[in-house]
Structures are given as C-alpha cells and as structure tokens.
C-alpha cells in the first residue's frame, strides 16, 4: 500500500510541475459556485415563505402599534372626563358662593345689621346712635 501512495504522490507532483495552470481553473470554478450560491440566497430572500413571514411580522407590528395608540387615546379620554368633572364641581361651588354673596349683601340684611350695632338709617344715610 505504501508503494501505491508513493506512486500517487509522485505522479501528482509531476503533474503539478508539468501543468502549473491547473490550479487557476479550480479557482475559476469556485467563483462560479460562489455566484450560484449568492443567486440562490437572493432567490431564498424572495421566497414565498419569507414574504409571508415578513408580512405577518408587519401586520403584528401594525396591530401592536394600533393597540398602543388606542390605549393612549383611552387614557387621554379618561383624563379629560376627570378634568371635566372637576370643572363642573368648581362651577357649582362658584355658583353657591355667588348666591351666598348675593344673600349677604341684600339691602334688608345690611339695615338689620346696622340697627343691631347701634346705627340709624335715614334716607340713604347711616348715622351712629350713642
């Protein structure tokens, strides 16, 4: 067996010495294979499976974004309702205070308080009685 290996090695070495241009042909063939692989990758890139996967991911992202926006809108509507309720409460308080001011500043009440404190009222003139 060792003689066969030696003969094969020597034959290969002789072939290399005789024809040195054999190796570049192998390199050219490798380049062709690389080109075929790259075109195969391009074909795989546009395959129906990949297009469906990208489409599903896009739909998922769009629906997730829509849900996020809907939740933000709901939160804003809730805050608007809370602020509207606060405004309504403050309006009621302001109306109560305005009616209280109107009650306290009535002419008859002013005259009554003036008489209780020893003041006398004659023709739009309040005088002090001692």
Backbone as CSV, one residue per row, in Angstrom:
resi,resn,N_x,N_y,N_z,CA_x,CA_y,CA_z,C_x,C_y,C_z
1,UNK,0.786,-1.186,0.000,0.000,0.000,0.000,0.834,1.258,0.000
2,UNK,1.909,1.232,0.702,2.755,2.404,0.769,3.374,2.723,-0.578
3,UNK,3.613,1.739,-1.391,4.168,1.994,-2.718,3.150,2.658,-3.612
4,UNK,1.894,2.301,-3.433,0.851,2.912,-4.245,0.717,4.384,-3.876
5,UNK,0.788,4.676,-2.602,0.680,6.052,-2.146,1.861,6.853,-2.660
6,UNK,3.047,6.258,-2.610,4.226,6.952,-3.098,4.112,7.215,-4.583
7,UNK,3.603,6.251,-5.336,3.445,6.439,-6.774,2.430,7.536,-7.036
8,UNK,1.359,7.546,-6.274,0.337,8.571,-6.468,0.863,9.950,-6.125
9,UNK,1.641,10.054,-5.072,2.198,11.342,-4.687,3.170,11.834,-5.739
10,UNK,3.996,10.960,-6.195,4.973,11.377,-7.195,4.289,11.750,-8.488
11,UNK,3.231,11.059,-8.832,2.518,11.372,-10.061,1.840,12.738,-9.938
12,UNK,1.264,13.010,-8.790,0.607,14.294,-8.586,1.623,15.418,-8.624
13,UNK,2.779,15.201,-8.035,3.811,16.228,-8.039,4.317,16.488,-9.446
14,UNK,4.465,15.441,-10.222,4.898,15.609,-11.609,3.859,16.380,-12.395
15,UNK,2.598,16.067,-12.142,1.524,16.757,-12.876,1.523,18.252,-12.530
16,UNK,1.782,18.548,-11.294,1.812,19.957,-10.886,2.983,20.688,-11.524
17,UNK,4.103,20.016,-11.612,5.264,20.659,-12.225,5.046,20.843,-13.714
18,UNK,4.418,19.882,-14.329,4.227,19.953,-15.771,3.149,20.978,-16.122
19,UNK,2.053,20.938,-15.420,0.942,21.842,-15.738,0.621,22.721,-14.525
20,UNK,1.270,23.848,-14.392,1.011,24.718,-13.254,-0.311,25.501,-13.403
21,UNK,-0.851,25.528,-14.587,-2.066,26.313,-14.807,-3.350,25.555,-14.433
22,UNK,-3.254,24.398,-13.898,-4.427,23.621,-13.491,-5.115,24.275,-12.275
23,UNK,-4.351,24.808,-11.358,-4.916,25.401,-10.146,-5.798,26.622,-10.426
24,UNK,-5.435,27.524,-11.331,-6.334,28.637,-11.592,-7.700,28.193,-12.116
25,UNK,-7.754,27.096,-12.828,-9.055,26.618,-13.297,-9.939,26.228,-12.121
26,UNK,-9.345,25.680,-11.109,-10.097,25.307,-9.917,-10.651,26.575,-9.250
27,UNK,-9.862,27.625,-9.216,-10.316,28.880,-8.626,-11.473,29.480,-9.412
28,UNK,-11.398,29.381,-10.733,-12.480,29.889,-11.573,-13.757,29.113,-11.276
29,UNK,-13.633,27.843,-11.108,-14.807,27.044,-10.795,-15.379,27.438,-9.437
30,UNK,-14.551,27.762,-8.486,-15.028,28.186,-7.176,-15.808,29.494,-7.290
31,UNK,-15.326,30.401,-8.092,-16.035,31.657,-8.269,-17.423,31.411,-8.845
32,UNK,-17.534,30.516,-9.768,-18.842,30.207,-10.343,-19.771,29.639,-9.280
33,UNK,-19.240,28.825,-8.438,-20.043,28.239,-7.366,-20.509,29.326,-6.413
34,UNK,-19.634,30.261,-6.111,-19.992,31.356,-5.219,-21.116,32.180,-5.834
35,UNK,-21.038,32.435,-7.114,-22.088,33.192,-7.776,-23.404,32.434,-7.722
36,UNK,-23.354,31.168,-7.905,-24.582,30.373,-7.851,-25.173,30.400,-6.439
37,UNK,-24.324,30.349,-5.460,-24.808,30.388,-4.077,-25.434,31.751,-3.788
38,UNK,-24.811,32.823,-4.242,-25.361,34.146,-3.979,-26.693,34.335,-4.693
39,UNK,-26.834,33.826,-5.916,-28.129,33.930,-6.586,-29.156,33.048,-5.887
40,UNK,-28.688,31.920,-5.349,-29.597,31.064,-4.594,-30.079,31.795,-3.338
41,UNK,-29.179,32.527,-2.685,-29.568,33.289,-1.498,-30.574,34.371,-1.865
42,UNK,-30.369,35.012,-3.020,-31.312,36.023,-3.460,-32.680,35.406,-3.716
43,UNK,-32.682,34.230,-4.313,-33.944,33.548,-4.567,-34.620,33.187,-3.240
44,UNK,-33.836,32.745,-2.274,-34.389,32.407,-0.967,-34.937,33.642,-0.267
45,UNK,-34.290,34.769,-0.508,-34.730,36.001,0.118,-36.141,36.368,-0.326
46,UNK,-36.441,36.124,-1.557,-37.741,36.480,-2.109,-38.703,35.298,-2.175
47,UNK,-38.432,34.268,-1.449,-39.311,33.105,-1.498,-40.640,33.437,-0.831
48,UNK,-41.641,32.671,-1.140,-42.985,32.893,-0.627,-43.020,32.775,0.893
49,UNK,-42.230,31.872,1.423,-42.191,31.684,2.873,-41.675,32.937,3.568
50,UNK,-40.607,33.499,3.056,-40.034,34.696,3.666,-40.955,35.905,3.504
51,UNK,-41.578,36.015,2.368,-42.511,37.125,2.154,-43.675,37.016,3.127
52,UNK,-44.179,35.805,3.323,-45.276,35.603,4.274,-44.824,35.925,5.696
53,UNK,-43.624,35.543,6.048,-43.100,35.817,7.386,-42.960,37.316,7.623
54,UNK,-42.405,38.009,6.667,-42.241,39.460,6.797,-43.606,40.143,6.854
55,UNK,-44.549,39.668,6.054,-45.894,40.244,6.072,-46.558,40.032,7.426
56,UNK,-46.421,38.837,7.984,-47.005,38.558,9.309,-46.369,39.438,10.380
57,UNK,-45.066,39.618,10.300,-44.397,40.484,11.274,-44.883,41.921,11.128
58,UNK,-45.061,42.364,9.905,-45.558,43.720,9.670,-46.962,43.904,10.206
59,UNK,-47.811,42.933,9.970,-49.186,43.006,10.479,-49.176,43.022,12.004
60,UNK,-48.330,42.183,12.603,-48.227,42.150,14.065,-47.786,43.505,14.605
61,UNK,-46.768,44.097,13.989,-46.279,45.392,14.462,-47.327,46.483,14.304
62,UNK,-48.046,46.460,13.204,-49.089,47.465,12.976,-50.207,47.305,13.993
63,UNK,-50.623,46.054,14.239,-51.699,45.838,15.212,-51.237,46.194,16.624
64,UNK,-49.996,45.883,16.963,-49.470,46.264,18.274,-49.433,47.779,18.419
65,UNK,-49.003,48.463,17.383,-48.988,49.926,17.401,-50.388,50.500,17.541
66,UNK,-51.348,49.873,16.854,-52.740,50.328,16.944,-53.270,50.158,18.367
67,UNK,-52.972,49.023,18.989,-53.403,48.797,20.370,-52.770,49.817,21.316
68,UNK,-51.510,50.107,21.082,-50.820,51.092,21.921,-51.472,52.465,21.784
69,UNK,-51.766,52.856,20.565,-52.402,54.156,20.337,-53.807,54.183,20.942
70,UNK,-54.549,53.085,20.813,-55.886,53.031,21.402,-55.833,53.183,22.918
71,UNK,-54.849,52.550,23.546,-54.739,52.677,24.998,-54.385,54.106,25.391
72,UNK,-53.515,54.743,24.628,-53.170,56.145,24.909,-54.401,57.042,24.762
73,UNK,-55.188,56.807,23.717,-56.388,57.614,23.483,-57.385,57.406,24.620
74,UNK,-57.543,56.162,25.061,-58.459,55.887,26.174,-57.995,56.589,27.444
75,UNK,-56.703,56.584,27.687,-56.169,57.253,28.871,-56.424,58.760,28.797
76,UNK,-56.239,59.337,27.638,-56.467,60.775,27.468,-57.946,61.100,27.658
77,UNK,-58.850,60.253,27.119,-60.280,60.484,27.317,-60.648,60.408,28.795
78,UNK,-60.057,59.467,29.519,-60.312,59.353,30.953,-59.868,60.618,31.684
79,UNK,-58.680,61.123,31.346,-58.186,62.352,31.975,-59.087,63.542,31.646
80,UNK,-59.580,63.599,30.418,-60.493,64.684,30.024,-61.772,64.615,30.851
81,UNK,-62.301,63.401,31.047,-63.516,63.254,31.849,-63.273,63.682,33.301
82,UNK,-62.118,63.336,33.841,-61.790,63.736,35.219,-61.703,65.256,35.329
83,UNK,-61.058,65.887,34.389,-60.934,67.351,34.409,-62.305,68.010,34.227
84,UNK,-63.141,67.445,33.361,-64.497,67.986,33.177,-65.302,67.888,34.461
85,UNK,-65.148,66.779,35.186,-65.845,66.620,36.467,-65.357,67.654,37.482
86,UNK,-64.056,67.882,37.540,-63.514,68.901,38.442,-64.037,70.288,38.083
87,UNK,-64.111,70.583,36.797,-64.624,71.885,36.352,-66.089,72.039,36.768
88,UNK,-66.865,70.974,36.602,-68.281,71.035,36.995,-68.411,71.267,38.497
89,UNK,-67.587,70.584,39.290,-67.628,70.779,40.752,-67.256,72.210,41.131
90,UNK,-66.246,72.765,40.513,-65.832,74.138,40.805,-66.902,75.137,40.368
91,UNK,-67.576,74.852,39.276,-68.654,75.735,38.813,-69.790,75.760,39.833
92,UNK,-70.131,74.573,40.358,-71.183,74.507,41.380,-70.764,75.294,42.620
93,UNK,-69.510,75.137,43.053,-69.020,75.890,44.213,-69.090,77.392,43.962
94,UNK,-68.684,77.813,42.762,-68.713,79.248,42.428,-70.136,79.781,42.447
95,UNK,-71.091,79.000,41.949,-72.486,79.434,41.968,-72.996,79.544,43.398
96,UNK,-72.614,78.586,44.267,-73.028,78.641,45.664,-72.441,79.875,46.360
97,UNK,-71.166,80.152,46.083,-70.540,81.335,46.675,-71.189,82.619,46.167
98,UNK,-71.533,82.655,44.882,-72.173,83.849,44.319,-73.546,84.071,44.948
99,UNK,-74.283,82.978,45.161,-75.600,83.142,45.809,-75.433,83.560,47.276
100,UNK,-74.378,83.064,47.950,-74.091,83.477,49.324,-73.752,84.950,49.396
101,UNK,-72.985,85.442,48.446,-72.637,86.866,48.400,-73.895,87.696,48.159
102,UNK,-74.752,87.227,47.273,-75.994,87.968,46.991,-76.886,88.020,48.232
103,UNK,-76.949,86.896,48.968,-77.768,86.877,50.188,-77.200,87.811,51.245
104,UNK,-75.899,87.829,51.408,-75.276,88.645,52.451,-75.277,90.125,52.121
105,UNK,-75.365,90.485,50.868,-75.325,91.900,50.509,-76.709,92.472,50.208
106,UNK,-77.752,91.787,50.625,-79.118,92.327,50.431,-79.303,93.554,51.315
107,UNK,-80.070,94.475,50.806,-80.302,95.750,51.496,-80.929,95.534,52.865
108,UNK,-81.896,94.704,52.974,-82.590,94.496,54.251,-81.645,93.906,55.294
109,UNK,-80.757,93.048,54.893,-79.798,92.459,55.828,-78.820,93.513,56.329
110,UNK,-78.351,94.384,55.432,-77.422,95.448,55.816,-78.077,96.381,56.824
111,UNK,-79.321,96.738,56.596,-80.040,97.632,57.509,-80.215,96.956,58.861
112,UNK,-80.572,95.701,58.852,-80.772,94.959,60.093,-79.492,94.907,60.922
113,UNK,-78.351,94.621,60.270,-77.071,94.567,60.976,-76.700,95.949,61.504
114,UNK,-76.990,96.997,60.731,-76.697,98.365,61.163,-77.502,98.718,62.417
115,UNK,-78.753,98.353,62.467,-79.591,98.641,63.640,-79.127,97.843,64.857
116,UNK,-78.696,96.603,64.651,-78.203,95.789,65.764,-76.957,96.397,66.385
117,UNK,-76.161,97.053,65.582,-74.908,97.627,66.076,-75.054,99.098,66.489
118,UNK,-76.269,99.582,66.566,-76.497,100.937,67.054,-76.404,102.001,65.981
119,UNK,-76.567,101.668,64.760,-76.545,102.649,63.680,-77.984,102.951,63.267
120,UNK,-78.207,104.159,62.800,-79.547,104.554,62.376,-79.506,104.881,60.886
121,UNK,-80.554,104.507,60.178,-80.589,104.691,58.726,-81.747,105.618,58.376
122,UNK,-81.435,106.771,57.723,-82.449,107.702,57.237,-82.053,108.176,55.847
123,UNK,-82.867,107.929,54.889,-82.684,108.411,53.512,-81.270,108.166,52.983
124,UNK,-80.908,106.944,52.909,-79.610,106.501,52.373,-78.432,107.022,53.187
125,UNK,-78.674,107.449,54.426,-77.607,107.916,55.283,-77.642,107.091,56.567
126,UNK,-76.527,106.498,56.911,-76.448,105.726,58.145,-75.728,106.582,59.168
127,UNK,-76.377,106.801,60.304,-75.760,107.616,61.361,-75.573,106.744,62.603
128,UNK,-74.650,107.159,63.417,-74.322,106.406,64.616,-75.153,106.925,65.774
129,UNK,-75.922,106.063,66.458,-76.701,106.443,67.632,-75.949,105.986,68.873
130,UNK,-75.694,106.970,69.781,-74.979,106.592,71.006,-75.818,106.864,72.186
